[in-house]
Amino acid sequence: MELEIGLKFPNRETAMLAVKNYNIRRSAEYKVVESDQTRYVCRCKQFGDQCRWMVRVAKTRSSRFWKIRKYLGPHSCLASSMSQDHAQLDSNVICQHIFPMVHADATICVKVLQGSVESAYGYKVSYKKVWHAKQKAIARIFGDWEESYDQLRRYLTALQAFVPGTIVDLETRPYYVGNTLDRESVMFHQVFWSFPSCVEAFRHCKPLVSVDGTHLYGKYAGTLLMGIAQDDNNNILPVAFALVERENTDSWYFFLTNLRRHVATRPGVLLISDRHAAIKAALEREGCGWEHNVYCVRHIASNFATSFKSKEAKRHLVNAAYSKTQEQSQYYLELISSEDPVTSPQMMEWIRGLKPPKWLQHLDEGRRYGHMTTNLSECINSVLKGARNLPVCAIVKSTYHRLNELFVLKGRQAQAQIASGQVFSQFLQKAILANREGIPQMLVTPYDRNTTIFTVDEIAAVGVQSRFRVNLQYRRYDCGFFQALHYPCAHALAACAYARLDWQQYVDLVYRVESVFRVYEKEFQPMSDEEIWPPREGRRLHPNPLLRRSMEGRPVSTRIRNEMDDVEPGPGKRCGLCRTPGHTRRNCPHVSSS
């Protein structure tokens, strides 16, 4: 667009963007001479020497429009230097350009936005500048970051009014302006919430819940704590959330007590977590309410690898944890104890410091259902990763809308499977088919008249034979499979086939399609229009100013790598010019000094 005298703009911001875009397109830079609420005057940086370009935009007295009053153009100068960036290509201009893309997908990667800006303007802008532009776009779409905290209280009140049964526990602290207490305001501390559909769903899930936390990446720091259940088809299902300032004993106690009191109310529910010191301390506090808790084996293996550098010993440790019998577990522990005469005693001493029921599957009384890690919690990072960049009120809204989408999808799938005559979940069907493959290599011998006790000889291809006792009446097998997973192993299926018994009677009820459907049966209710929401009650809610991120740099948006990532070492860094290791392009010996 060419600038000209008389050109009108609806407001000051639009006029400024037009002037900036004009100069960016022509690779020219200017400086602002005057700028206030009634005028905006700019001159070329080379004004007076090589160029006479200038523009004066002023607000008209008779209307609210802004109009170009004076214009000397176009530029008659040439850019004195070439640059990959432009002074006027700031975060406001970039925000205007990327706004439609962010509005369509708030999770869009900053690098994708960088590429779009470069294609549109011909300049390669920094990641930092585009990141800040994206934050401004998010604020325009989802509301101001500071205002979002006050909007949160009204949204939670509306949820409780229009979605009866919504659980909310909001905690605040006194708010100070300098050293003066503001009696009209309070400061956000932490909030727990869960939806009635999630509370009802957990009653039909496996009796276990995994907890984890993930950092927020927006303007204000914080942590999103989550309670993750698993339906009877091994699908992850978030059932409870909390926004806290940071992970510590108080915040975990706040979350775990609310989770136990309002959601995981069934007796005997198992809690799976990592060995975070704050979680351990919270569980030890009186009133937390969790009788059964175990550790994530992946985190245990990571801690072990930090202390001892033996990958072989780490692998044996994981195998011992996953073993379904004491004999198997002891076998792998003995391999660790005999691995190295120097480090093995230290490794075994470290292992003895762990309480066996907390990490060994064969001692968990079948409460884990085979889930040895908090991977199901970590998987939710990908589901809510985009939401972690949003203001707090938008985060809570996104949990409601995304869970609604999940309930609709999974409910339809389960309903269709029931209509097609299926009895068991897809997960169970695949597991039974895999276990059936071993039946032809098994020899079954009955040991009672009622055909409930058997021995099953497993004949391997090399001629090795292993014998397992099977008691169908009490559902106990020497391999420990049923006790851990609650559905028949290959040995039990072989015994059922021999005695012509229906194996389906030995499958736990949680694996039936009807159970999967009941998880998603209670649907979410649509929220009413925001115009008729109840007004905000109570004092104004502010964020903690100490949690505001520094404007320098950007937060890291990926998990810090550690031993748990199990990445094999690469070939190492190479020179960017000659591609040989041992040096960089700055000191490459193959580049001529001339």
N, C-alpha and C positions, 0 to 999 in steps of 0.2 A: 504494500500500500504506500503510495506517495503522499507525503505530507503537503498541505496547502492551507493558506489562510482561509478561515471560516469553517474548517473541519471541526465537527462537534463530537464530544465524547460524553457518555452518561455520568461519569464520575472521574475523580482524580486518578484513581488506580488504573483505570482503562487508558487514560491519556498517557500515563507514564509507561505502561506496557507497549503502547503503540510507538512511542519515541524510542524505547529500547530495541524493539524488534526492527524498526527501520534502520538503526545504526548497526545492529548485529548482522543483518542481511548484506550490508555494504562494507563490512569489515572496518567500520569507523568507530572511534570512541569519542565520548564527550564528557564534559564535567558540568555539574549542576551549579548554576550561579545563584539562583534564588529558588526557594521552595518553602511554601507555607500552605495555609488552608484556602488561599484564593488564587495562587499563581505558581507556575512551574516553568523556570527559565533555564535553558541549557545552551552551552556553546561547545563547538568542536575543540578538542584538546590542542589543536594547532591553530586556533583562532588568532587572526591578526598577522600571521606569518605566511601561511600557505592556503588558508581557508577562511571563508567568511560565514560558514554555516552556523546558524543559531535558530532557536525556536522559543516562542513565548506562548504558553498556554495559560489561560485565566478562566476563572469561574464567572459566568455571566450573571449580571445583577437581576435580570428579569426572570431567570429560570435557574434550575439546578444543574444545567449542563455546563460542561467545560468546552472552551473553543480556542482554536489557534488564532491568536491576535496578530502575531508577527512571525514571519518565517523567511529566512534567507537560506536558500538551498538550490540545488543539492550540494554535496561536499565537492570541493575542488582539490582536496588534498589526497595524498597517497599514504597508505599505512607505512609508518616508519620502520616497523619490524613485524615479522610474522610470528604468530603465537598460536599455540594449540587451544588457548582459552580466550575469552573476551570479557572485559571488565563489566559490561552491561548484561552479560548472560548470567545473571544471578539466580538465586533459588526461587525468586518470585516469577521470573520469566519461565524458568524450567517447570515450576509448579503449574503454570497456566497451560503449558504444552502437554505435560504428562497427566493432567487431571482426568481426562476421559479414560485413560488406561487404568489408573488407580481406582477410579469409580467402578469400572467393570470388574476389576480383580485386585483387592487390597493386598493380596499375597504376592503380587508380581515382583519379580527379582529386580533389585536396583541395577544390576548389570544390563538387563533388558531395557530398562529406562535409559541408561547411558547410551546404548546403541541407537535408540529412537531419537534422542537429542542430537547425537552426532549426525544422523542421517538428515535431520530437519535443518540444522543450522551450520553444519560443516565444522564444528568445533568439538574437540574431545575434552569434555568437562570431567572434573574429578568425581570419584565415588562419593566423597564427603558432601560435595555440593548437591548432587542428585539425591543423596540420602535425606538431607535437610529439606529439599524440595518435596520429597515424598511425604515427610512428616507434615508439611504444611497442607498438602493435598488431603491427607488423612484427616487433619483437623477440620478442613472445610467440609468434608463428607460426613464425618462422624461427630463433629462438634469440637469445641476448644478443649485442649487437654486439661486445663484447670476447671473449666465449667463441667467437664465430664464427671468429676467427682460429685458435684452437687446434683447433676442429673441422675447419678446412680441411685441416690436415695429415693427419688421420685419413681424411678423405674422399678425398684424393688418393692415399693409400696403398691404400685400398679399390678405387679405380678401376684402379690398376695391377695389383692382385691379381685382380680379377674381369673386367676388360676388358683383356686382354693387348694390348700395343702402344700403350697410352696414354702420351703424352709429357708429362713433368712436369719442370720445372726451377725449384726453389724456392730463393731466396736469402734469407739472414737476416743480422742484425747483432747485436752484443752488446747486451744489455738492462741498463739501469741503473735502479736505484731511488734517486733523488737522485743522489749521487755514488758510490754503491756498486754494483759489478758484481754482478748476479744470475746466478750460475753455473748455476742450475736453469732459466733461461729464456733465450729469444732474442727478438729483435724482427723482425717481418716487414719485408722490404724489397721484394721483387718476385717474381712467379711467372709462368711461361709454361706453357701447356698446350694440347694438341691431341689429338683422339681418332683411333683407327686408321681409323674410317670416313671421316673427313675427309682423312687422309693418302692413303688409297686413292682417294678421290673426286677429289683434285686431279690425279692422274695422267691423268684422262680429261677434265679441264676445259681451257679455253683456256690456253695457256702464259703467263698473266699473273696478277698478284696486286696488289690495291690495298690500301694500308694507311692507317689513320686512327686517331684517338684520340678518346675521349669521356669527359667528367668523370663521376665518381660523385657522387650526391646524398645519400648516407646520413650517418650520424653522423660518419664519418671521411672526409676528403678522399682523393682518389686519381684515377687515370686508367685506363680500360680501353682497351688497344690491341688492334686487330683486324686480321687479314689476311683479305681477302675475295676469293674467286675468283668466276668466273662460268661456269656450265655452258653447254652447247652450245645451250641455248634462251634464253640471255640472262637466266637467273635468278641472283640473287646467292646466294652460298654462303659463309658464314663457315667458315674452315678452321683458324684459330689465334687464340689469345687470350693476353693478358698483363695482369696487374694490377700497376701500378707506382705509386710515390708521386707522381710528376709527370713531365711530358714534358721530358726533357733528353737530352743526347747519350748518357749512359750507359744510360738506360732504352731509348732507341730502338736502340742497338747491341745490347743484351741481347735485345730482341724480334726484330730483323732477322736476327741471326746464328742464333737458334734456328729462326726461320721458314725460313731458307735451308737449314739443316743437317738439319731433320727433316721438313719438309712440302714446300717448293718445291725439291725435289732435282733436278728435270729440268734438263738444260742449256738455256741460252738463255731462261730465264723472265724476263719483263719486270716490273719494279716500277714502279707508278704511285703517286705521292705528291704532296703539296703541297710548297712550297719552304720548309718549316719549317727554320730554321737548325740545329736539333738533328738532324733527319733527314739533312741535307746533311753535317754533321760526322760522323755515325755511318757513313754510306756511305763516307766518305773514310778511315776507320780501316782498318788492315790486318786482314785476316781476316773482314771483314763478308760477303764472298762474292757480292755482287751486281754482275754485269758490265753489265747493261742496266737503266737506270732513266730514267724520263721524268717530266715535271711535269704536274700537273693544270692544264688551260688555264683553268678557272674561277678558280683562285687567282691565276694570272698576270694575268688580266683585272682581278681585284679590286685587285691591287697596282698595276697600271697606272692604274686609276681613282682610286686614292688620290693618286697623283702628278700626274695630269692629269685635268681635269674634263670633258673632251670625251667625251660619250656616243657620238658618231659615230665618233671614233677608236677607242674601245673596241670598238665593233661591227666595225670593219674588222680590228682585231687578232684577234678571235675567228674571223672568216671566214678570215683568212690561216692561222690554226692548223689549221682544219678542211679547208682546201683539199687536194685529193688530187694536185695537180700543182704544179710549180714556177711555171708561168706564172700560174696562178690566185693562188697565194700572193703572188707579186711584184706582181700587179695591186692587191691590197688594201693591200700595204705602200706602194705608190706613192700611193695615195689618202691615206694618213696623212701621207706626206712633203710632199704638196702642199696639205694642209688649211689650215694657218695659217702665215704666214711667221715668226711669232714663236715659237710653241710647237712647230711641226713638227720643227725640228732637235733640240730637246730630247727629243721623243718618240722620234725615230729613234735617238738616242744611247742612250736607255733600252732600246729593243728590241735594239740591237746588243749589249747586255750579256748577252743571253740566248743560250745555245748553241742554234743552230737545231735539231739533232736532238732536243733535250729537249722541244720544244713544237710543232714543225711536223709534221703528219701525213705529208706526202709524203716525209719523211726518216727515218721510223721503221722502214723495211724491212718494213712489214706486221706488226710485233710488237704493235701496239695492238689490232688487230681492230676498229678504229673507236672504241675507248673513249678519249675525250680527257680525261675528268675523273674525279675520285674520287667522283662522285655515288653509285656503287654502294656505296661505303663509308659515305657519309652516310645512305643509305637504311636501313642497318642500325640507325641510331639509333632509328628507329621500331620495329624488331623487338625491340630490347633495351632500349627506353627504361624500361619498368617495372622491369626487373632492376637498373637503375642505382641504385634506391632501397633495395636489399636489402643485408643483411650479406654479407661477402665469400664465405663458404661457400655461401650461397644463390645468389649470382651464378654461381659455377662449376656448381652443380647445375642452374640454369636453362639454361645453355648446353647441357648434356648432354640435358636433356629436350626443349628446344625444337628442337634439331637432330634428335633422334630423330623428332619429329613432322614436321619438314620432309622427312626422308629417306623416311618412310612415304608421305607425300602425293605427293611428286614421283616416287617409284619406282612407285607405282600408276599415276600418269598416263602415264609413259613406257611401262609394261608394256601398258596398254590401247591406246596408240597403235600399238605394235608389233603387237598382236593384230589391230588393225583394218586392217593392211596399209600403214600410213604408213611412208615411207622417211626423210623429213626432219623436223626439228623444226618446231614451229609458227612460230617466228620466221622460219626460212628460207622456209617456204611463203608467208608474208605478204610477205616481201621480194621473192620471185620474181614473185608476182602483181602487185606494184606496178611492178616493172621491165618486165613484159610489156606494160603499158599503152602504153609509148612505141614499141613495135615498128612499128605501122602508119605512123608518121611518120619512118621510117628507110629509106634506100636503101643496099643492100649490093652491093659489087663485089668479086669474088674476084680474088686475085693469084697463086695457085699451083695446080698440078694436084691437090695433096693436100687442097685446100680447108681450109687452116689459117690462111692470111693473107688479110685482107680490109681494105677501107676501108668505113666506115659513115658516110654523110652524114645528119646529123640536121637535118631540115627543120622549123623552127618555124612557128607559125601566121602570123607576120608576114612570112614569106619569108626569114628569116635562116637561112643554112646553115652548119653546122659539120661538119668532117670529122675522124674518129677512126680511127686504125689499130688493128686487132685481130689479135693473134697467139694463136690458140687453143693451139698446140703448147706455147708457153712461158708461156702464161697472162699475157700482158702486153698492156695496153690503154692507149691514149694518155690516156684519162680518169682513169687511176690507180685505178679503182674496185676491180678484182679484187686488185691488189697490196695495197690497204689492208684490204679486207673478206673476201677469200678466197672469194667466190662471184660468179657471172656478173652483170655489169651489163646494162643494156638493150641496149648495143651488141653484147655477146657473145651475148645471147639472139637478137638479130636475125640475127647471122651463123650461129648454129646452126640457126635456122629456115630460112634460105636454103639451107644445105648439107645439111639434113635430118640433122643430128647430134643426139645425145642430150646435152642441156645438163647432165644430172646428173653426167656424168663430170668436169665442171669445178668441182664443189662440194667444198670441203674436207671431210675426213672428220669434223671436229668437229661439223658440223651435222646428222649423221645421228641418228635416234632411238635407234639402238643405242648410240651414244656417250653420249647423255643418260641412258639406262638404266644404263650402266656406272658413271656418276658416283654413282648412288644404290644400286648393287647390293649393296655391303657394308653390311649393316644394323647398327644399334646393338643391343647386348645388354642385357637387363634387369639392373639391379643387384640383388644379394641383400639380404635383410633386414639392417637396420643392426645388429641384435643379434649377428650372426655376422661383422661386419667385424673385421679385425685391429685390435688395440689400437694406440693412438697410440704411435709410436716417437720417441725423442729428447726434447729439452727442450721445455718449454711455450712456445707461440708467442703473443706479445703484439703488439698494434698499436703503431704509432709514436704516442706521446702528442702530439707536435707537430702531427699531422694531424687531431686532433679539432677539429670545428667549434665555433665559439662558440655558446653557447646563445642568444645574442641574434640575432634575425632568423632567416632561413631561406636556404638556397642557392637561387640562381636556377636554375630547371629548364628553361630554354629557351636556345637558342643566341643569343649576342650578335649582333645584326644588324650587317651591314656592306654594302659595295657589292655583294657576291655575291648578296644577296637581290633586287636589281633591283626594288625597289618604287617605283612612281611616287609623287611627293609628293602628299599629300592636301590637303584644303581648309584645313587649319590648325585650331587650337583655337578654340572658340567659347565664349561666356558660357553658363553652365549655366542661366541664367534667361531672358534675352532672345534667346539663340541668335545673337547678332551677334558678329563677330570683333573683336579689339583689346583686350579686357579680360576679367576673370573675374567670377564672381558676387560675390566679396568687394568689388569696387569698381565694381559695375554702376551706371552713371549713371541708369538708368531705374527704380531702386528709390527710393521716397520715403524721406527721412531719418526721417520720423515713424514 
